[in-house]
């Protein structure tokens, strides 16, 4: 089994690799239509695990809302925890979206774009929220350990400020996603493989500028992780257990 070319469903054209010819590979020069999608059993297992994750995220969200007035829960920033739970649910949903089996180009193309949007928003809601939570802890203890004149009238950043930062990060995601979706538009290409003079096509998310898009996406998202790593290191000595997220 080897790759001999690609089928571009958008242009309805077969692009063979160098040295390959339709007449020598397929009888009458026409490949048999056969598209491979996600294995139903595998999709069922993965979806089941993703649903468990969504249910657990929902449980944590409800738990934070029910006990939002408890002192210990208040210290953990329950409103921001709710945002994290929503983001976790969105990321689990992306797992299901990526695995939905369909041979329809329009459906798969839409799912491909939707998966990119859910991955971007979910990551921002989860890790963006963790970063701003840790930043508030860092800011509080940095101010408390500073000179006395700076402590006078000191007030820690409110939840609405953290939510505003998260909202700004989501706007940055929109600035990235809208042009990618409108101009580039993720497409489905099928990899054609030779197997006993028949063609099998495997649908995968791809686009004409897939590598540059993913490079920009991953570099931008990695900035969250590096900032979070720095803040976690700086707050690692916080003794209040409810405030010390660095160990996680």
Residue pairs with C-beta under 8 A, 6 or more apart in sequence:
1 193
1 194
1 195
2 193
2 194
3 17
3 191
3 192
3 193
4 16
4 17
4 20
4 25
4 192
4 193
4 194
5 14
5 15
5 16
5 17
5 20
5 192
6 14
6 15
6 189
6 190
6 191
6 192
7 13
7 14
7 15
7 189
7 190
7 191
7 192
7 201
8 14
8 15
8 187
8 189
8 190
9 105
9 187
9 188
9 189
9 190
10 105
10 187
10 188
14 22
14 31
14 192
16 22
22 29
22 30
22 31
23 29
25 31
25 194
25 197
26 32
26 197
26 198
26 199
27 197
31 192
31 198
31 199
32 198
32 199
33 199
33 201
34 198
34 199
34 200
34 201
35 103
35 190
35 200
35 201
35 202
35 203
36 200
36 201
36 202
36 203
37 101
37 102
37 103
37 203
38 99
38 100
38 101
40 101
42 99
43 99
43 100
43 101
46 95
46 96
46 99
47 95
47 96
47 99
50 92
50 93
50 95
50 96
51 92
51 96
53 88
53 89
53 92
54 89
54 92
54 93
57 85
57 86
57 88
57 89
57 92
58 85
58 89
60 81
60 85
60 88
61 81
61 82
61 85
61 86
61 89
64 73
64 78
64 81
64 82
64 85
65 78
65 82
67 73
67 78
68 74
68 78
68 79
72 242
75 240
75 242
75 243
76 242
76 243
77 133
77 136
77 159
77 162
79 159
79 163
80 129
80 132
80 133
80 159
80 162
80 163
81 129
83 125
83 129
83 163
83 166
84 125
84 126
84 129
84 130
86 125
87 121
87 122
87 123
87 124
87 125
87 126
87 127
87 128
87 129
88 122
88 125
88 126
89 122
90 118
90 121
90 122
90 125
91 118
91 119
91 122
91 123
91 126
93 118
93 122
94 115
94 118
94 119
94 122
97 111
97 114
97 115
97 118
98 111
98 115
98 205
100 111
102 108
102 111
103 203
105 188
108 188
108 203
109 185
109 186
109 187
109 188
112 186
112 187
112 188
112 205
113 181
113 185
113 186
115 205
116 177
116 180
116 181
116 186
116 205
117 177
117 181
120 173
120 176
120 177
120 217
120 221
121 170
121 173
123 221
123 224
124 166
124 169
124 170
124 173
124 224
125 166
125 170
127 221
127 224
127 225
127 228
128 165
128 166
128 169
128 170
128 224
129 162
129 166
130 228
130 245
131 224
131 227
131 228
131 231
132 162
132 165
132 166
133 162
133 245
134 228
134 231
134 232
134 235
134 245
134 246
135 231
136 156
136 157
136 162
137 231
137 235
137 238
137 243
137 244
137 245
138 231
138 234
138 235
139 156
139 157
140 156
141 235
141 238
142 234
143 150
143 151
143 154
144 151
144 154
172 220
176 216
176 217
176 220
180 186
180 213
184 207
184 208
184 209
184 213
185 207
186 205
186 206
186 207
186 210
187 206
187 207
187 208
188 203
188 204
188 205
188 206
189 203
189 204
189 206
190 201
190 202
190 203
190 204
191 201
191 202
191 204
192 199
192 200
192 201
193 199
193 200
193 201
193 202
207 213
231 246
232 245
232 246
233 246
235 243
235 244
235 245
235 246
236 244
236 246
236 247
238 244
238 246
